[in-house]
Amino acid sequence: MATAAHRTTPHPTAAPAKPPAPVALGLALAVLATLVWSGSFVTSRALGDSVPPVQHAFWRWVIALAVVAPFGARRAWRQRALVRRHLGFVLLASLLGVTVYNTLVNQAGVTTPAANMGMIMAASPVLMAVHERAGGVRLGARRIAGLLIACAGVLLLVGGDGASFSAGDLWMIAAACCFGSYSALLRRRPAGLDGVAFLFTTFLLGTVLLLPVQAVSLAVQGGFTPTSTTVLPLLYVGVASSAVAFFAWNKAISLIGAARAGVVYYLQPVCVALLSWALLAEPTGWAQAGCMALILTGVVLGAGARR
């Protein structure tokens, strides 16, 4: 009887390894956000001479708010009590991800080539690892080595042949710090806070926080002329780079975490360099290619397994 029972006991078979659906979806959303954001760096560079950076950011988020409002306003109103309880978190996310980050990117685009902007931003996933360490996660020698290599690539890129940092490069480094901090912060989004409601609330608060500097920019720099060369790029960054890409990125981090989404973000400097070469005729030399290799090597090491 025991033998018969033994014979009829099914043996588990190893199923082929395939990524779970949420992981595959998270990676796809991270790729979508990265590709769309690559175009926004080119747009920031293209509008650098025609639209003041603060006004570029302000109208970008006004457009994004108008796009998200039909889907998120009612949800945000229903969850207003939850938002009030976590207002400090929501305000910080709005400040880093909406008010400050893109304004710094636009300011960098006035003087820094789009390809350089993309390569400097490639270091932001390493900053996410720094936030993990500050939260008590052990990084290990491999991640620390990646951090140092990526930072060396950034320093070589912005320092050039021994020249001092340009203002645009420094603005871009500050933007990378903001984005890395914002992405790390997303992991602490309050449980129960709807993703679309969170997106609408941060867009709304971030735009309100921009109002004072928008008024100063209008008073000091004057407005810009609405033409097809200014309005169409603003529509792109407002609809695609803000409403679509931020929703995709936030959802990706909720599914796969900031570190794994950051790996996908390494595609960005390559995409930006190709787009800036094709659309803006910006040259990409061997020095930039070498710095890109250093940055990408560092960030790949930095996001690898802890060793």
C-alpha angles and dihedrals in degrees: 000000000000090000092051091047089049091052093052095049106109116233116224113243124212109253117218111267112250129159115261115254095252091053093049091047092047092051091048092051091048090052091050093051093046094051093047093047090051087065091049091061089055089048092051090053093046093051094043094102099038108037122043110241096243093048089047090055094043096052091042090060094041088057092044091049091052090051096048098039097081089056103032110030096076093043091049090050091052090051096042092118091055091047091051091051091054098033093130091057093045092048092050092049090049092049096048101036102034115016102037110020101059093037088058091048091052091048090051090050091065092072109006124080114246092240091058090048091055094047094050090049089054087076093062094088088060088055088055087058089052089055089051090054091049087053091057101266114139109236102191131208095291095057093044090052089050091051092052094046093049092048090050089054091051092049092049091047097051094036095053113181095348097301120137122264115282118231092244093053091052092048088052093051089053089050091052090052090051093049094047090050092046092050092049090048092056090070088069096053107143114263111254096025106128115236096230091045090051091049093050093046094050091046090050096046093042091053092048090052089053094055097087094050090043089057091049092049092051092049095047105030102023125224129295130247113257106230134145089267091058105030098048094053089047090052089051094052092040097050106025105024095039114026098030102031097043092049090049093047095046091049091047092054091048089054104039107010132247097280096056093042087050090060089062089048088067088078090069102083091052092050093046093048092051094046094047090049092048100040105026100027090233111164120236111206136189092264091059091045091053092049090047090053091052093048094047092046090052097048093046090053091044093055096044128101116301110262 
